[in-house]
Amino acid sequence: MTKLAAPLLKRLSRYQHYEALEQVPHAQGRLTRMVGLTLEAVGLNVSVGRQCKVVLSSGREVEAEVVGFDEDKTFLMPVQKVDGLQPGARVVPVDAHKNLSMGEHLRGRILNGVGQPLDGLGPVSCRAKVDLEPSTINPLHRHPIDETLDVGIRAINSLLTVGKGQRIGLFAGSGVGKSVLLGMMTRFTTADVVVVGLIGERGREVKEFVDHILGPQGLKKSVVVAAPADDAPLMRLRASQLATRIAEYFRDQGKNVLLLMDSLTRFAQAQREISLAIGEPPATKGYPPSVFAKIPDLVERAGNGDKGGGSITAFYTVLTEGDDLQDPIADASRAILDGHIVLSRQLAEQGIYPAIDIEASISRVMPNIVDANHLAAAQRFKQLLARYRENKDLIAIGAYARGSDPQIDAAIERFPHLQQFIGQKIGEPAPYPQSLAQLFTVVQSGAATTPAASAEQTQQGGTLKTAQSRQQRPLSANRR
């Protein structure tokens, strides 16, 4: 009996082992409805965020993601634009859908929202596989922001100093030079890796940014993730998350990463499209509540890692419609970011680029990462600039008499140099030590930041003197 049982048990053990290796089958569903961007399916038992594929009658497969459910109905959103969908199409859940290739080979590449190359240089060959959504970092384990990051922009380095691991917003309307400013930071920064996310931009601007603004030099140490405006909203969301995930990968390797995302507003608008499509009610100016929950989920992934690790310094552009800084997305972003830089349309119209409004901008970590002399010089710069602009009308009409207020006299004398200090040519890098030295020079002596003052400054000085000679009687500094 024992001799007969031994072979049978051996055969049974092999059979059980074979069965354990089989994957657990998942129920397939079928497509019942398509309204706008939303697909409805029945017969599925999957969680939100799960990937599925819709199999068409032609054999073509369409990738979609579960975004909601209602009793037996499952709502899906296609990742890319689709056509040819038919009622009754099979909907099949997909396993291991969030494994992304990561590695040094990503540098110099241009990808779409799902990690596929757009540059025609062949597939991305990286051995490391990571998930799209990593585990969150305990805030108590993050290394504090205590080092400066050189971004190569004079006004930012000296007046709005950025720290490694800081998250800052770039608030601007259309056509004031935000893309050019991002390209300059990409080329001039001392960060080890630059990750650029072009979310919801026009397709033409993606090509121009890579070829003309970023250039071959900037692309060498950069990874570009692009999802143009004509992509599906889910693809735009994926591109934002992928750009952040790539930055997290390099941070985990101990590198200092500069993450530039243009723009956070397009990310919010993509989430709004998805939320409204599945029936979420709008709250603030058409934005559902989930939008304001998604923004901190994305932004909080940037920053410093554990002590001794790398960092992600992030710049998020925020579009201000009609230059309105009280836009819901702008207001929510300003509350959760570590500072904001405002680009002024008035300065752009005057030909001053980058058109940074120093008075309206602030870096919340600057007092913690610069010394007392630097902080005092930056405050003095802002005081002189503010004093001149407060009394600009009096000065222009000749109603101010020199000598009435020493602070205004100093502001008038140094204003041309202050304005020249903010401006910077596209191909002109401004390293941090040089920016700081020029700041002290401008604030203390009012000397020009370049060897020779421009003809415009000379003409402006003559205009001020002429206006002052025409004044009739002295007025106090506070009289308007």
Secondary structure, DSSP 8 states (H G I E B T S, - for coil): -HHHHHHHHHHHHHHHHHHHHS------EEEEEEETTEEEEES----TT-EEEEE-TTS-EEEEEEEEEETTEEEEEESS------TT-EEEE-SS---EEESGGGTT-EE-TTS-BSSSS------EEE-SS-----GGGB----SB---S-HHHHHHS--BTT-EEEEEE-TTSSHHHHHHHHHHH---SEEEEEEES--HHHHHHIIIIIIHHHHHHTEEEEEE-TTS-HHHHHHHHHHHHHHHHHHHHTT-EEEEEEE-HHHHHHHHHHHHHHTT----BTTB-HHHHHHHHHHHTT-EE-BTTS-EEEEEEEEE-GGG-TT-HHHHHHHHHSSEEEEB-HHHHHTT-SS-B-TTT-EETTHHHHS-HHHHHHHHHHHHHHHHHHHTHHHHHHT---TTS-HHHHHHHHHHHHHHHHH---TT----HHHHHHHHHHHHHH---SSSS--HHHHHHHHHHHHHHHT--S---TT--
